[in-house]
Structure formats: C-alpha cells, structure tokens
Amino acid sequence: MNITAFVFFLAVVIGTLVITYHSAKRTMNTHDFYVAGNRLTGLQNGLAISGDYMSAASFLGVTGLIAIYGFDGFFYSIGFLASYVIVLYWIAEPLHNLGRYTMADAVAVRFDAKSLRGWIAMNNILITIFYMIAQLVGAGGIIHLLLDMNYSTAILVVGVLMTIYVGFGGMLATSWVQIIKAIILVCSTFMVSLMVLSRFDWNVIDLFNHVSKITTSENGFLHPGNFFSGPLDTLSFNLSLVLGTAGLPHIISRFYTVKDTQVVRSSIVIATWVMGAFYIMTIFLGFGAAAFVERSLLIGEDNMAATLLAKELGGEFWMAFIAAVAFATILAVVSGLVLAASSAFSHDIYSIFLKKGQLTEGEQMSVAKYSAVIVGFLSIVLALGASKLNVAFLVSFAFAIAASANLPVLLLTMYWRKFTTAGAIIGLLTGLISSILFVILSPNVMNPVNGWIQHEALFPLKNPGVVSIPLGFLGGIVGSLLTARSSSRGYYSKMIVQSQLATANDDHILEK
C-alpha cells in the first residue's frame, strides 16, 4: 500500500463527509434535497457544473486516449467543450423557466401525460447508470493501483460513499463537493501541465515534435485515424458528444439550483471558461504521458495514464496526489449522477406516475433516499463486469443515448408547436432503442479478439450518433404528424407563462 496515497485518500473522504454533515442540517425538504433550494449563485453553480461534468472520462479516459491514439483522443476534449454552446443558446434558460426538479417536469408543462413522464424518467435512469459505471471503473482502477485493494472492494467503497452524500446531504452537499473538486482538479492539472512543459523548455512546439516521432500506425501520432476508422466514424462520435450534453439528466438538474435565468446564463458561461482551460490542458497531460511513460505500461492501463505521468515527473508523492484528485473527481460526479437518478425515480416515477402526487413531504424524502441506495447498488453490480473498458468510451455511450432520446424530445417540445405526446414517446423510444442496438452491434462490443461478443461487428461505427440521433428526431416528427389531432397546448412562449403561473407560490418566483 502507498501510505502517502492512503493519507490523501483519507483526507478526501473525511473532507467530503464533513461537507455532507453540514449540508444535511440545511436540507429540510424536497426542494432543498433536489435543487438546493435555488440558493446557489452563478459562480457556485458554474463551478458545480464544471465539477459535475469533468468526470473520470475527462481526467483519466481522455488523457489515456490521447496518450495512446494521439490526435484522435483529443476529439473527446473538443466534443465535451463544444457541447456547451448548444446548452447555452438552446437549452439552459428555457428549461429553467419550464422545469422544477427534473427534465420530465419541463416536458410535462406542455404534455400532461404520466406515461411520457415515466418513459423520460426510465431513460434518464438508464443514462445515469451507464455514466456512473464509467466513474466506478475509474475509481476501482485507481484504488487498486495505489492501495493494493481488491477491485471489487474499491468499487464498493466508492458506492457506499456516493450513497451517503446523496442520502444525507442531497443537492447542497453534492454541489459543494463538486465545487471544491473542480477547483482542485483545475489547479492540479495546471501544475502537471507546467511540469510537462518544463521538460521541453516551455516550448509547446518541441513537445509536439517529440510526440510526432511516436510510432502508432501508418497515420502518425498527430494525424487522425489511429482510433476512429474514418471520417464518418469521427463525425458520428462528435455528434454524440456535442449534442449529448444537452440531454444529460445530471447536467439538466443543475439549471434548477439557481433563482432566475440571468444566473443560469452566468453559470454556463463560467462553467465553459473553467472547462475550456481544463480541456486545453488535457493535451499536455496526454502528450506528456505519451512522451514520458513507457508505451507498454499504457496499453491496457490507459485509464491510469494521468497517474503514471505524475509518477514519472514527480515520483510517488505526485502520483499519490493526482490519484487522490482523480478519486475526488469521481466522488463528485457519481454523487451528482446518483442524485439525478434518484430524483427521476422518486419524483417522476414513484411520486407522480405511481402515487398521482399524493405523497407527503416526509414520504417523498424517504423515497428519494431509498432510491439513491437502489441506484448505487445497481451501478456497483454493473461496474464489476466492466473493469477493462475505457471510461471515456463508456461515457460516450451515455452521451449517444442522451443525444438520440432526450435531445429530440426537449427541442421539439420547446420549439415545434405541432409536437404531440405520442410523437414525444415515439421519438424517445426510437432514439433509445436504436442507440443501444447499434452499440451492441458495433466494434466496441462485437470483436473477434477482445470483445464481449466474439464475432465480427454488424454495425461498422464505434458510436451510433450519426444514425441514432436523426432517427430520434424522425420518430418524434413522424409520430406527431400521424397523431396531429391530439395537438399540444400551445407553443414555447405560452409554456413559459404556464410554468411561471403554475409555480407562482415558489419563493424565487415571488422574489422576481
């Protein structure tokens, strides 16, 4: 066991538990539990969004993919960052005006159909579970590497901690864990980037020239084609990343933690700047790992590239510190994911769909906490079977589902007046089923050498976005045209008025 790493890990655990303890005393009702009582400022929420988004896929998976595949790995950083343009201009402010706790709340303002709410909630739970598996895989690898702990035990430790954060502290505890994690992650990444550049006399061109000599394939390390099979595969992948963020349930829930749309806008701007700085630095981490870490160590252990780089540059102490930062990153993200899944089940499925809204405040709180335990347990079980998969790939799968199923429903609900309830259900199911089916048939799963299914892939692309996203929109449009008589109640501007009137008793509306 690395004693230094154990001390750092223990400090992270104690610090987050202290935050949870103090947050629990301020979490008095479901409004506090789901959205922190709308009390976060723009700066706080912007940092929390960054902390929620810069996951194990960003810090561990992207660094590993850049270190092994070069230019192709950096497409992840580009897609993750560019997605917030869509969020800022099309999604964030309308969703804040329409919703209360979850994505289904916003859609329900226009379509008061409990079946649709149930489908949306189930889809969001599925997305968060896939996303959570990636974080748990990364956590298991880090703890196993540094503390010599069994992989299964490491997964269990993280699962228990994330359940405690959500069960006791709710959104407030989750937000502060994410805020502190975002600051620590950006600062530590900056320090490691400086260490890499110092080895090349602060000349970025020298770094590029050095890694350009690395032999990966006939395409060259700084040219595309090492990871993606061709332009169509690259386009499909980037479509999923750029469009998927707008449909991620744990990001959508952050739009409801502030009091008005002006603060929502400032939150997204702040988050974009913070994440922009971080994703630029992934170039230095990935290329630095390619330059200083033996390639034989990276192959098969790409999720550990950042920690291996820290060891090469700063010894055991720096490796332990970076591993602890990665651990804090994972804890912050999984707590946000558990909260999103818990909200979808307790608020959308159990409280409104099953109990018709006839639950007391105390009963809703109890259901929310119990559902957090169930979601955490299910994610742990699934993560145990995915230990060898790259965490960035697992997250890109969740993005594909979000872009194919959630985004068409959101955009057509807010901007197309002929959209119907049946169209929403058809579009959501079309995007969900097609994205899952094509991933199962893709080279990521069907591979004669090391795939889960020992067979040649039936779908040639690694990411289904270029096919499944248009299918999601097509399903919604065709379904609506075929059921045009059951037309929806009004259009975008009318929905905002209805939403504000329906929530006129909320404190933030009264203040406005």
Secondary structure, 3 states (H helix, E strand, C coil): CCHHHHHHHHHHHHHHHHHHHHHHCCCCCHHHHHHHHHCCCHHHHHHHHHHHHCCHHHHHHHHHHHHHHCHHHHHHHHHHHHHHHHHHHHHHHHHHHHCCCCHHHHHHHHCCCHHHHHHHHHHHHHHHHHHHHHHHHHHHHHHHHHHCCCHHHHHHHHHHHHHHHHHHHHHHHHHHHHHHHHHHHHHHHHHHHHHHHHCCCCCHHHHHHHHHCCCCCCCCCCCCCCCCCCHHHHHHHHHHHHHHHHHCHHHHHHHHCCCCHHHHHHHHHHHHHHHHHHHHHHHHHHHHHHHHCCHHHHCCCHHHHHHHHHHHHHHHHHHHHHHHHHHHHHHHHHHHHHHHHHHHHHHHHHHHHHCCCCCCHHHHHHHHHHHHHHHHHHHHHHHCCCCCCCHHHHHHHHHHHHHHHHHHHHHHHHHCCCCCHHHHHHHHHHHHHHHHHHHHCCCCCECCCCCCECCCCCCCCCCCHHHHHHHHHHHHHHHHHHCCCCCCCCCHHHHHHHHHHHCCCCHHHHHC
